[in-house]
Amino acid sequence: MIGHSLAAGPAATYLLDMARIVLSVLGVLLALYVVFGLLIPAIFGIFKILLIVGLVGLAIFAAVTLVSKLSK
């Protein structure tokens, strides 16, 4: 395996393999945290802001349309 010394015994090989597994698990946990803790809430926040902006635009459009029809 890459990074394993020929002079190292089975204990060193075991430790390197376990370190690789532990770091892989930590990497997966960090990736899950980033996806579920940061990205998904940010996306929902953006959609919420866009919804509010759309509703305000709809209200302004309706008010302008109503005022223009009433002024005739």
C-alpha positions, -999 to +999 in steps of 0.1 A: +000+000+000+011+036-006+028+051+024+035+019+042+071+012+050+085-023+044+103-020+078+071-012+096+054-041+114+018-052+113+010-028+142+021+002+122+001-011+091-029-015+113-026+020+127-023+035+093-053+016+080-074+026+110-063+062+107-074+062+071-108+047+081-113+072+109-104+102+087-128+089+060-156+087+085-148+122+098-148+135+062-182+119+056-196+135+088-182+169+078-197+166+044-231+157+059-229+187+083-221+210+054-250+198+033-276+196+061-264+224+083-253+250+059-264+245+023-300+234+027-310+262+052-293+287+029-312+275-001-345+277+019-336+311+031-330+323-005-364+308-016-381+326+014-366+359+004-376+354-032-412+345-021-414+377+000-401+398-028-426+382-052-455+388-028-445+425-024-443+428-062-477+412-066-492+436-040-477+466-057-489+454-091-524+448-078-525+483-061-513+501-093-538+482-114-566+490-089-558+527-088-555+529-125-590+513-130-606+534-104-592+567-118-610+562-152 
